[in-house]
Amino acid sequence: MGTMEEAIITATLSRSAFLVVFLAVVLSQPRERYLRHWLGALVASALGSMLLQQFPDRGEASWALSGVTFSLFQASLACSWSGVRLFYSRRVSWKILTVLIGLAPLLYLLVASIEGGARHALTVLFLVSAMTSILTVWEILRPSRDRLFSPYVVAFAFGAYAVILLGSGLSVFVSTGAIQLKASGYVSMVADRIASILVYFGYIAMASERASNALRRMAETDQLTDLANRHGAQRALERLERKRDSSDTIGLLMGDIDHFKSINDTYGHDVGDAVIVDIAARLRRVMRPQDIAVRWGGEEFLILLPGARRGETLSIAERLRASIAAEPVKEGTAQVPVTLSLGTTEANGDSGSLSASIADADRALYRAKRQGRNRVCEAPHAPHDGNATTMHQTRDIGG
């Protein structure tokens, strides 16, 4: 058995073995559609490798065998592309996916049917596959919400695929003799084996990293409101502490739903939960994109406002208070009047730790509670112009 046959058989066996391993990953995460697309990519690639064993040692492979084999590899690349798009929660057009899978064999058949067109047909196949590899690299390198590292390994592998395919296409195009793909493809086969290892293990790494991030987000997210919980807030505080310097300011709001125990006693805990969810939704509407909202306690909320000065912090707090007081929470037949008391402060490089500033905002909140609720109070030590304490007193809305 020659070296090339050994390389092909080894590649086929390694793909098949990895297919079994990857199938277990797919079955363990049945809701992840991108895994099914990658599974399809692996199946198509394994079939293509098996057909490659049927190529003659010398002379040309039939154009039909070549077309089916390399069309399977193109289908594998197309499914990899669609899987990457789904991984990043991007919509996959089935029309585009069908074109990517079917374009290569269609063009191959059209060009190969022309007398002497077999070489040009294979060149077309290689170029279409190289283009699909480049599309996959582009999908990975595009900005995304998740900051993951494993996809860059996959991007590198697909970049290598693109180079291999372009080089193979050029080699076939300029060839003047018979197209002895099985013999002349040894270098490409070795390169393919290296790249495929990166891609396949990259797929598992991407799935694992995504699952790990999802578990971390679950641990840092309040399940009722989808805001950060205290654990998530601690990580956000650590990030802000590392980034800020003496010139940076961070506005802090601490809010508490007024008479929340009375709401639970009067309407029941289900309505109480609905009130908390509604307050969280209104809170998001007044926040800026860079702000961080936290469910600090049962009915208590913390908002971090990076870069906000005193006037902006007070303005956001007042808008939030007013929006909640202006409209009761509707839950079933219940119309629940709700108000919010808030304490504010501003942290900068001279204010000490953010934890100390949160304690200041909390004291301001409880002063707002003592002074009648449904109001905003600023921490006495916060930077300001004029009096040491700023208080926005409002009429009670909804009783």
Rosetta blueprint (number, residue, H / E / L):
1 M L
2 G L
3 T H
4 M H
5 E H
6 E H
7 A H
8 I H
9 I H
10 T H
11 A H
12 T H
13 L H
14 S H
15 R H
16 S H
17 A H
18 F H
19 L H
20 V H
21 V H
22 F H
23 L H
24 A H
25 V H
26 V H
27 L H
28 S H
29 Q L
30 P L
31 R L
32 E L
33 R H
34 Y H
35 L H
36 R H
37 H H
38 W H
39 L H
40 G H
41 A H
42 L H
43 V H
44 A H
45 S H
46 A H
47 L H
48 G H
49 S H
50 M H
51 L H
52 L H
53 Q L
54 Q L
55 F L
56 P L
57 D L
58 R L
59 G L
60 E L
61 A L
62 S L
63 W H
64 A H
65 L H
66 S H
67 G H
68 V H
69 T H
70 F H
71 S H
72 L H
73 F H
74 Q H
75 A H
76 S H
77 L H
78 A H
79 C H
80 S H
81 W H
82 S H
83 G H
84 V H
85 R H
86 L H
87 F H
88 Y L
89 S L
90 R L
91 R L
92 V L
93 S L
94 W H
95 K H
96 I H
97 L H
98 T H
99 V H
100 L H
101 I H
102 G H
103 L H
104 A H
105 P H
106 L H
107 L H
108 Y H
109 L H
110 L H
111 V H
112 A H
113 S L
114 I L
115 E L
116 G L
117 G L
118 A H
119 R H
120 H H
121 A H
122 L H
123 T H
124 V H
125 L H
126 F H
127 L H
128 V H
129 S H
130 A H
131 M H
132 T H
133 S H
134 I H
135 L H
136 T H
137 V H
138 W H
139 E H
140 I H
141 L H
142 R L
143 P L
144 S L
145 R L
146 D L
147 R L
148 L L
149 F L
150 S H
151 P H
152 Y H
153 V H
154 V H
155 A H
156 F H
157 A H
158 F H
159 G H
160 A H
161 Y H
162 A H
163 V H
164 I H
165 L H
166 L H
167 G H
168 S H
169 G H
170 L H
171 S H
172 V H
173 F H
174 V H
175 S L
176 T L
177 G L
178 A L
179 I L
180 Q L
181 L H
182 K H
183 A H
184 S H
185 G L
186 Y H
187 V H
188 S H
189 M H
190 V H
191 A H
192 D H
193 R H
194 I H
195 A H
196 S H
197 I H
198 L H
199 V H
200 Y H
201 F H
202 G H
203 Y H
204 I H
205 A H
206 M H
207 A H
208 S H
209 E H
210 R H
211 A H
212 S H
213 N H
214 A H
215 L H
216 R H
217 R H
218 M H
219 A H
220 E H
221 T E
222 D L
223 Q L
224 L L
225 T L
226 D L
227 L L
228 A E
229 N L
230 R H
231 H H
232 G H
233 A H
234 Q H
235 R H
236 A H
237 L H
238 E H
239 R H
240 L H
241 E H
242 R H
243 K H
244 R L
245 D L
246 S L
247 S L
248 D L
249 T L
250 I E
251 G E
252 L E
253 L E
254 M E
255 G E
256 D E
257 I E
258 D L
259 H L
260 F H
261 K H
262 S H
263 I H
264 N H
265 D H
266 T H
267 Y H
268 G L
269 H H
270 D H
271 V H
272 G H
273 D H
274 A H
275 V H
276 I H
277 V H
278 D H
279 I H
280 A H
281 A H
282 R H
283 L H
284 R H
285 R H
286 V H
287 M L
288 R L
289 P L
290 Q L
291 D L
292 I E
293 A E
294 V E
295 R E
296 W L
297 G L
298 G L
299 E L
300 E E
301 F E
302 L E
303 I E
304 L E
305 L E
306 P E
307 G L
308 A L
309 R L
310 R H
311 G H
312 E H
313 T H
314 L H
315 S H
316 I H
317 A H
318 E H
319 R H
320 L H
321 R H
322 A H
323 S H
324 I H
325 A H
326 A H
327 E L
328 P L
329 V E
330 K E
331 E E
332 G L
333 T L
334 A E
335 Q E
336 V E
337 P L
338 V L
339 T L
340 L E
341 S E
342 L E
343 G E
344 T E
345 T E
346 E E
347 A E
348 N L
349 G L
350 D L
351 S L
352 G L
353 S L
354 L H
355 S H
356 A H
357 S H
358 I H
359 A H
360 D H
361 A H
362 D H
363 R H
364 A H
365 L H
366 Y H
367 R H
368 A H
369 K H
370 R H
371 Q L
372 G L
373 R L
374 N L
375 R E
376 V E
377 C E
378 E E
379 A L
380 P L
381 H L
382 A L
383 P L
384 H L
385 D L
386 G L
387 N L
388 A L
389 T L
390 T L
391 M E
392 H E
393 Q E
394 T L
395 R L
396 D L
397 I L
398 G L
399 G L
